[in-house]
Amino acid sequence: MSYNPYANIVDEDTTQTNRIHQPQPQRASYMGTGQQQPQQTYQQPQAGTFNNAQQFQPHQQANQFFTPGNPQDAAAYGNFLNDPRAAMTFQVGQNAMLAGSHFVEQNFGKYVHTDDIKYYFKISNSYVLNKLILILFPFKNKNWSRSYRASDPNAPQDANTELFAYPINDKNAVDLYIPLMGSVTYILTLALLAGLRGEFHPEVFGFKTSSTLAYLLLDFAVLKLGLYLLNISSKMWDLICYIGYKFVPLVLIILVKNVSSFRFFNWITYLYLLLAYGFFELRAIRFNLYGGIHNSAQTMNNKSLKNSNYFLFIYAFLFQGGLLWLMS
C-alpha cells in the first residue's frame, strides 16, 4: 500500500467545506431579539386592509363621555345631588335669600307697600288700548271720575279709605305699566335715532336715563308742591302715574320730528299732542284729586278751587309744554 502525503490535506479541506455549508446553531442570547422582531412584523396588517376594532376604538371611548343616557353619568349626578355638602350649600343659599327678603320687607316695607304697587299693574290689553286712545283723543270723553270696587268685608272699615276699581275694570284708573313701558320706549327711541345718525355710543343709555329721571323728578316736585300748597292730599304712586303718561305723546313727537321733513306738519303735531295731553292732565287730576276724594279734608271753597284751576292750567299746558319741548 502506497503512502499518499496529500490525503490529510484533502480530508481537512473537505471537513472545512462541510462545516461551511452545514447550518450552525446559534446561542439563545443572540437569537432572542432577532426572533421577536420578525414576529412583530408578521402581526402587522397587510396593505389595503383595515382593522375595524382598532380603527373605531377612540370614537367609542369618546362617546362614553358624551352619551346622554350613560348610566355612569346618571349615577354621578345622583351622587352629586345626594352629596351632603351640596345639600348644605343649597340650604345656606336658600337661608340667605330668605334673610334678604325678610330684611327688605322689614326695612323698606313700611315705605313701599307691595300690595299698593300690585294695584297699578292689574291691567289688560283692552285697558291699555283704551287708555292710549284717551290720552291722545281726550276731548270726547264725558266721564272722568274713577269707579269704585266693593270693599272687603273682612277688612277694617275706615271712612277715609277709598277702594278704587282696578285698571282692568276702569279706563279712568291710573297704572304704572304705560309709564314704565313708555319710558323704556322713549330711551330706546333716542338711542336708535342716535345710531341712525352715526352718533351712538354705550354712554347714550346712561346719559338719557339720567336726564329722563331728572326731568321726572322736577315734574314730580312741581306737582307735589302745588298740591301741598293747595292743601290737597294725594298718593305718591298716583302722581307718578300722571307724570309718566307724558311719554305717550313724547315718543310720537320725536318720531314725527325725525321722520317728517315738513316743519309746518311737525309744529301742528306738537301743538295738538300738547293740547291733548294738557287737557287729559287737567281733567284727570281735577276730577280724581280735587273732586274724587270723598272726605272732609278735600273739601275746597270757591277761592281755593279757583286757585287750583289756575295751577292746573299752568302745570298742564305751560309747564308740560316746556318739558315736552326739552325732552324731545
C-alpha positions as CSV (number, residue, x, y, z in Angstrom):
1,M,0.0,0.0,0.0
2,S,1.5,3.3,-1.1
3,Y,1.6,6.3,1.1
4,N,-0.2,9.5,-0.1
5,P,1.2,12.5,1.6
6,Y,-1.7,14.8,0.5
7,A,-4.5,12.6,1.9
8,N,-4.7,14.5,5.2
9,I,-4.9,17.8,3.4
10,V,-7.8,16.6,1.3
11,D,-9.7,15.4,4.4
12,E,-9.2,18.7,6.2
13,D,-10.4,20.7,3.2
14,T,-13.5,18.5,2.9
15,T,-14.3,18.9,6.6
16,Q,-13.9,22.7,6.4
17,T,-16.1,22.7,3.3
18,N,-18.9,20.7,5.0
19,R,-18.7,23.0,8.0
20,I,-19.2,26.0,5.8
21,H,-22.4,24.6,4.1
22,Q,-23.8,23.0,7.3
23,P,-26.0,25.4,9.4
24,Q,-24.5,26.1,12.7
25,P,-26.6,26.5,15.9
26,Q,-26.6,30.0,17.5
27,R,-26.8,31.0,21.1
28,A,-30.2,31.8,22.6
29,S,-28.9,35.2,23.9
30,Y,-28.2,36.3,20.3
31,M,-31.3,34.8,18.8
32,G,-33.9,36.3,21.3
33,T,-34.0,39.8,19.8
34,G,-33.8,38.6,16.3
35,Q,-36.7,36.2,16.6
36,Q,-39.1,38.7,18.2
37,Q,-38.8,41.4,15.5
38,P,-40.0,39.1,12.7
39,Q,-42.9,38.0,14.7
40,Q,-44.0,41.7,15.3
41,T,-43.6,42.3,11.6
42,Y,-45.8,39.4,10.7
43,Q,-48.5,40.6,13.0
44,Q,-48.9,43.9,11.2
45,P,-51.8,44.1,8.8
46,Q,-51.2,43.9,5.1
47,A,-51.5,46.9,2.8
48,G,-55.1,47.8,1.8
49,T,-56.7,46.1,4.8
50,F,-58.1,47.8,8.0
51,N,-58.6,46.6,11.5
52,N,-62.1,47.8,12.4
53,A,-61.6,47.1,16.1
54,Q,-58.5,49.3,16.3
55,Q,-59.9,52.0,14.0
56,F,-63.1,52.8,15.9
57,Q,-61.8,52.3,19.4
58,P,-61.0,56.1,20.0
59,H,-64.5,57.1,18.9
60,Q,-66.1,54.5,21.2
61,Q,-64.1,55.9,24.1
62,A,-65.1,59.5,23.2
63,N,-68.7,58.6,23.0
64,Q,-68.6,57.2,26.5
65,F,-68.2,60.8,27.8
66,F,-70.9,62.4,25.6
67,T,-73.6,59.8,25.7
68,P,-76.7,61.4,27.4
69,G,-78.1,58.2,28.6
70,N,-74.8,56.9,30.1
71,P,-75.6,55.2,33.4
72,Q,-72.3,56.3,34.8
73,D,-73.2,60.0,34.2
74,A,-76.6,59.5,35.8
75,A,-75.0,57.9,38.8
76,A,-72.5,60.8,39.1
77,Y,-75.3,63.3,39.0
78,G,-77.3,61.3,41.5
79,N,-74.3,61.2,43.8
80,F,-73.9,65.0,43.5
81,L,-77.5,65.6,44.5
82,N,-77.2,63.2,47.4
83,D,-73.9,64.8,48.5
84,P,-74.3,66.3,52.0
85,R,-72.0,69.2,51.0
86,A,-74.2,70.1,48.0
87,A,-77.3,69.9,50.2
88,M,-75.7,72.1,52.8
89,T,-74.7,74.7,50.2
90,F,-78.2,74.8,48.8
91,Q,-79.6,75.2,52.2
92,V,-77.2,78.1,53.0
93,G,-78.2,79.8,49.8
94,Q,-81.9,79.4,50.5
95,N,-81.5,80.8,54.0
96,A,-79.6,83.8,52.6
97,M,-82.4,84.6,50.2
98,L,-85.0,84.3,52.9
99,A,-83.0,86.5,55.2
100,G,-82.5,89.1,52.4
101,S,-86.2,89.2,51.5
102,H,-87.1,89.5,55.2
103,F,-84.6,92.4,55.6
104,V,-86.2,94.2,52.6
105,E,-89.7,93.7,53.9
106,Q,-88.7,94.8,57.4
107,N,-86.8,97.9,56.5
108,F,-88.5,99.1,53.2
109,G,-91.9,97.6,53.7
110,K,-93.1,100.5,55.8
111,Y,-92.2,102.9,53.0
112,V,-93.2,100.8,49.9
113,H,-96.2,98.5,50.2
114,T,-96.1,95.8,47.6
115,D,-99.9,95.5,47.7
116,D,-100.2,99.1,46.6
117,I,-97.9,98.6,43.7
118,K,-99.7,95.4,42.5
119,Y,-102.8,97.5,42.1
120,Y,-101.2,99.6,39.3
121,F,-100.2,96.5,37.3
122,K,-103.6,94.8,37.1
123,I,-104.3,95.7,33.5
124,S,-105.4,94.1,30.3
125,N,-104.9,94.7,26.6
126,S,-108.2,96.4,26.2
127,Y,-107.4,98.8,29.1
128,V,-104.0,99.7,27.6
129,L,-105.7,100.4,24.2
130,N,-108.5,102.5,25.7
131,K,-106.0,104.4,27.9
132,L,-103.8,105.3,24.9
133,I,-106.9,106.5,23.0
134,L,-107.9,108.5,26.0
135,I,-104.5,110.2,26.3
136,L,-104.3,111.0,22.5
137,F,-108.0,111.9,22.0
138,P,-109.4,113.1,25.3
139,F,-111.8,115.7,24.0
140,K,-114.8,113.4,23.5
141,N,-114.6,111.7,26.9
142,K,-117.5,112.7,29.1
143,N,-116.9,110.8,32.3
144,W,-113.5,111.4,34.1
145,S,-114.4,110.1,37.6
146,R,-112.9,106.8,38.7
147,S,-115.1,103.9,39.6
148,Y,-115.1,102.1,42.9
149,R,-114.9,98.5,43.8
150,A,-116.7,96.6,46.5
151,S,-114.8,96.7,49.8
152,D,-113.5,93.6,51.6
153,P,-116.0,92.7,54.3
154,N,-113.1,91.3,56.4
155,A,-111.1,94.5,56.2
156,P,-111.4,97.2,58.9
157,Q,-113.9,99.9,57.9
158,D,-112.4,103.3,57.5
159,A,-114.4,106.3,56.3
160,N,-111.3,107.9,54.8
161,T,-110.3,104.8,52.9
162,E,-111.3,104.5,49.2
163,L,-111.2,101.4,47.1
164,F,-110.9,102.4,43.5
165,A,-111.6,99.9,40.8
166,Y,-108.7,98.1,39.3
167,P,-107.4,99.5,36.0
168,I,-108.6,96.3,34.2
169,N,-112.2,97.4,35.0
170,D,-111.9,101.2,34.7
171,K,-110.2,103.2,31.9
172,N,-110.1,106.3,34.2
173,A,-107.9,104.4,36.7
174,V,-104.2,105.0,36.8
175,D,-101.5,102.4,36.1
176,L,-97.7,102.1,36.1
177,Y,-97.5,99.8,33.1
178,I,-97.9,102.6,30.5
179,P,-95.4,105.0,32.2
180,L,-92.9,102.2,32.6
181,M,-93.1,100.9,29.1
182,G,-93.3,104.5,27.8
183,S,-90.0,105.5,29.5
184,V,-88.2,102.4,28.1
185,T,-89.6,103.1,24.6
186,Y,-88.5,106.7,24.9
187,I,-84.9,105.9,25.8
188,L,-84.7,103.1,23.2
189,T,-86.0,105.5,20.5
190,L,-83.4,108.1,21.3
191,A,-80.7,105.5,21.2
192,L,-82.0,104.2,17.8
193,L,-82.1,107.7,16.3
194,A,-78.5,108.4,17.6
195,G,-77.4,105.2,15.9
196,L,-79.0,106.2,12.6
197,R,-77.1,109.5,12.8
198,G,-73.9,107.6,13.5
199,E,-73.6,109.1,17.0
200,F,-74.4,106.1,19.1
201,H,-72.1,105.0,21.9
202,P,-72.8,103.0,25.0
203,E,-72.9,106.1,27.2
204,V,-76.1,107.2,25.4
205,F,-78.2,104.9,27.6
206,G,-76.7,106.2,30.8
207,F,-77.0,109.8,29.8
208,K,-80.6,109.6,28.5
209,T,-81.7,107.6,31.6
210,S,-80.1,110.2,33.9
211,S,-81.6,113.1,32.1
212,T,-85.0,111.4,32.0
213,L,-85.0,110.8,35.7
214,A,-84.0,114.4,36.3
215,Y,-87.0,115.7,34.3
216,L,-89.3,113.3,36.1
217,L,-88.1,114.4,39.5
218,L,-88.6,118.0,38.5
219,D,-92.1,117.3,37.3
220,F,-93.0,115.3,40.4
221,A,-91.6,118.1,42.7
222,V,-93.6,120.8,40.9
223,L,-96.9,118.8,41.0
224,K,-96.4,117.7,44.6
225,L,-95.5,121.2,45.8
226,G,-98.5,122.7,44.1
227,L,-100.9,120.2,45.6
228,Y,-99.3,120.7,49.0
229,L,-99.8,124.5,48.8
230,L,-103.4,123.9,47.8
231,N,-103.8,121.6,50.8
232,I,-104.8,118.6,48.6
233,S,-103.7,115.2,49.7
234,S,-102.6,112.7,47.1
235,K,-100.9,109.3,46.7
236,M,-97.3,109.3,45.6
237,W,-97.9,106.4,43.1
238,D,-100.9,108.3,41.5
239,L,-98.7,111.3,40.9
240,I,-96.0,109.1,39.3
241,C,-98.6,107.6,37.0
242,Y,-99.9,111.0,35.9
243,I,-96.4,112.4,35.2
244,G,-95.4,109.2,33.4
245,Y,-98.2,109.4,30.8
246,K,-96.3,112.1,29.0
247,F,-94.1,109.5,27.3
248,V,-97.1,108.6,25.0
249,P,-97.2,112.0,23.2
250,L,-93.4,112.5,23.7
251,V,-92.5,109.4,21.6
252,L,-94.8,110.4,18.9
253,I,-93.4,113.9,18.8
254,I,-89.8,112.5,18.5
255,L,-90.8,110.1,15.7
256,V,-92.6,112.8,13.7
257,K,-89.8,115.3,14.2
258,N,-87.2,112.9,12.9
259,V,-89.2,111.3,10.1
260,S,-91.1,114.2,8.6
261,S,-89.2,117.0,6.7
262,F,-92.2,119.4,6.8
263,R,-91.7,121.8,9.7
264,F,-95.3,123.0,9.5
265,F,-96.6,119.5,9.9
266,N,-94.2,119.0,12.8
267,W,-95.5,122.1,14.6
268,I,-99.1,121.1,14.1
269,T,-98.4,117.6,15.5
270,Y,-96.5,119.1,18.5
271,L,-99.3,121.6,19.3
272,Y,-102.0,119.0,19.0
273,L,-100.3,116.5,21.2
274,L,-99.5,119.2,23.8
275,L,-103.2,120.3,23.9
276,A,-104.4,116.7,24.1
277,Y,-102.0,115.8,26.9
278,G,-102.6,119.0,28.8
279,F,-106.4,118.5,28.5
280,F,-106.0,114.9,29.7
281,E,-103.9,116.0,32.7
282,L,-106.2,118.9,33.6
283,R,-109.4,116.7,33.6
284,A,-107.9,113.6,35.2
285,I,-106.2,115.4,38.1
286,R,-109.1,117.8,38.7
287,F,-111.8,115.1,38.8
288,N,-109.7,112.5,40.6
289,L,-107.7,114.5,43.1
290,Y,-109.9,117.5,43.7
291,G,-113.4,116.1,43.5
292,G,-112.6,112.4,43.6
293,I,-111.8,112.1,47.3
294,H,-114.9,111.8,49.4
295,N,-113.7,113.1,52.7
296,S,-113.9,116.4,54.6
297,A,-110.2,117.1,54.2
298,Q,-110.6,117.5,50.5
299,T,-113.5,120.0,50.5
300,M,-112.5,123.3,49.0
301,N,-114.1,126.7,49.0
302,N,-114.5,128.8,45.9
303,K,-111.3,130.7,46.3
304,S,-109.2,127.5,46.7
305,L,-111.0,125.9,43.8
306,K,-110.2,128.9,41.6
307,N,-106.5,128.9,42.6
308,S,-106.3,125.2,42.0
309,N,-107.7,125.6,38.5
310,Y,-105.1,128.3,37.8
311,F,-102.3,126.0,39.0
312,L,-103.6,123.1,36.9
313,F,-103.8,125.2,33.8
314,I,-100.2,126.5,34.2
315,Y,-99.0,123.0,35.1
316,A,-100.8,121.1,32.4
317,F,-100.2,123.4,29.4
318,L,-97.3,125.7,30.1
319,F,-95.0,123.6,32.3
320,Q,-95.8,120.3,30.4
321,G,-95.3,122.1,27.1
322,G,-91.8,123.2,28.2
323,L,-90.9,119.7,29.3
324,L,-92.1,118.1,26.1
325,W,-90.0,120.6,24.1
326,L,-86.9,119.9,26.2
327,M,-87.2,116.2,26.3
328,S,-87.9,115.9,22.5
